[in-house]
Every structure is written in structure tokens, then in C-alpha cells.
Amino acid sequence: MDVLRRVADARAFRASVPGSLGFVPTLGALHAGHGSLVERAVRERAAAIASLFVNPTQFGPGEDLAAYPRREAEDLAFLERLGCSAVFVPSVEEMYPPGDDTRVQPGAIAARLEGAARPGHLTGVATVVTKLFAVVRPDVAYFGQKDFQQLRVVQALAHDLRLGVRVVGCPTVRDEDGLALSSRNAYLSADERRAALALPRGLFAARADWERGERDPKRLADRVRQHAAALALEYVSVADPLTLAELTRAAERAVISLAARVGRARLIDNVLLGMDVSELV
């Protein structure tokens, strides 16, 4: 497995791959959720490349940029075991050279939810993903459903900017107890982890209501809040999966998203109703 630290090295690697290239961009601190994306890229493409880069522009003031877990040696070994052909591990200076002040501003799909809760976050995501696509030049990129708004923002920018990359959404990977895998789960104490299980339970209860025919957005959101009432919820949203516009009446598809503070951890999760993540393009 090649470990590439410079833009020139990543471009040379791309030139050496004769077939289709799959790409999994990550912040590092990898877990089985990331692994599922890499396994799919390895299985479906001629070669697979991942990136490890804690992108400073997607962290706001007071967020956990300095504390974010960094485990490069473990992550590289993990990716090699999964069959990754290469890993791009740039420095901040390589991605944001002196004088760099260009940013990619996503559209209306980024205005609500995480866009409102974390100002500038999705601009940072859109900027770094655009840069990574320009450097790595993949044919297909794989993103997890757990960061649903991020997935939709990246799909929109790839389409709108004609980047020539197909962005594939992949199902959320969960622990046996239902908690969505996240690098930030490492912040949770044992008691906090038990408390955090109210989040998937609320989402699953709302999904069960949907499967029994409930379509009222307010009732679906209230079901989630009932289960997570003891937690510091930032938002519960019932929105159109394509536009992320909040639903005000019954619809035949929806995404229920939430964000909550549990101890030091800020956790997000969602369930997609009436369609599969593979249908999003």
C-alpha cells in the first residue's frame, strides 16, 4: 500500500491506475463504518484509495479540532488489511498552502441543520472535498449515510460543479446496541454511552411508526423526542431527503435527523424512510 503525502505523489498514483478508482475520504480515527466504505471501494473498483486528513476548515471555534483522535499508524495498518491500494495523508500546508483563501460555498441544502448549528462547517467540508477530488481524481467516492447532510452536500457539489465523480451513499454501520459508529464515540463514558442509546431508539421508534403508516412529520419528530427527552437535543428534523427542506405535511419519503450533546460528544444520526440511500445521486 502506497502512503502518499504530497499532491504530486497522489496525482502520480492516479496516473498509474488504468481502471476505475474508488475513493474514501476520512478524518482518520477509523472504525468499522469507514471499513465498510473501503471494503466496498476495493470490491467494486480496480483500485481503492483513502485519505486521512483532519481538515481544520470544517471545525469552528471551540470545537474539537485539537482533541480529535489521531491514530495514523493504526489507521494505515487498518486500511492495508482491507486491501486499500494507497492512502493520501497530506499536511495542512499541502492542502492549504500559504495565501490559500478560496472556499467552496454550498447551496441551500447546507443552510439548515448542521449548517445552522455549526456555521462554516459545511463550507469547510465542501472545500476540502473539492480539493481532494481535484487531487485524487477518483471515478467514484463513497460516503456514509450517518453524516446525511454531508452526503447530500457532496452529491450536490459533484453534480453542480461537473466534477465527474459519482458520489455513492452507503448505509450507516451500527454497534450491536444500535449506536451509530462514530470516531467521537470515544469521548463517551460507559454511562454516557448507555444514555446515548436513546438516540437510535427514538429514531427506530419513529421508523416503526412510519412502517405502520404514520406520515405526520410532527408526530414522527415527537416520537424521537419522547425517547431522547433526557438528552440535550440540538434538533430533530423530518425533511425531504433530496432537498432537506423541512416537511410540513405527509410525504412518501423522509429523513429524520437529529443532533445531541452527550457529555463531551456531539452525536448525529438519522433514519431514511420511503427510499434507500443507494437511490440518492
Number of C-alpha atoms within 10 A of each C-alpha: 14 15 17 18 16 16 18 12 16 24 15 14 17 20 12 9 13 9 12 15 22 30 30 24 22 16 15 22 19 22 14 15 22 24 17 18 25 26 17 16 25 20 13 14 15 14 21 28 28 27 22 23 19 21 19 15 18 19 19 14 8 7 12 14 15 11 8 16 17 16 12 15 8 13 17 23 11 16 22 15 11 16 17 23 20 22 24 23 22 19 15 12 9 12 17 17 10 8 6 9 7 8 15 16 15 20 13 12 18 24 16 16 19 21 18 12 13 15 17 19 20 27 20 21 23 25 21 22 19 18 16 19 19 14 19 24 20 23 17 20 25 22 26 20 23 23 17 25 23 21 21 23 21 25 20 21 21 20 15 11 9 9 15 13 19 17 24 20 24 20 17 21 21 15 11 7 10 15 21 22 20 21 18 15 18 14 17 17 14 9 10 16 17 12 16 25 16 21 27 23 18 22 26 17 17 26 22 13 16 20 12 9 9 14 18 16 22 15 15 23 20 15 19 25 21 12 18 21 13 11 17 13 18 15 15 21 23 26 20 18 22 15 14 23 16 17 18 11 9 12 14 10 18 25 22 25 24 25 20 19 14 20 16 14 19 18 21 21 22 24 22 21 20 13 13 13 19 11 8 15 16
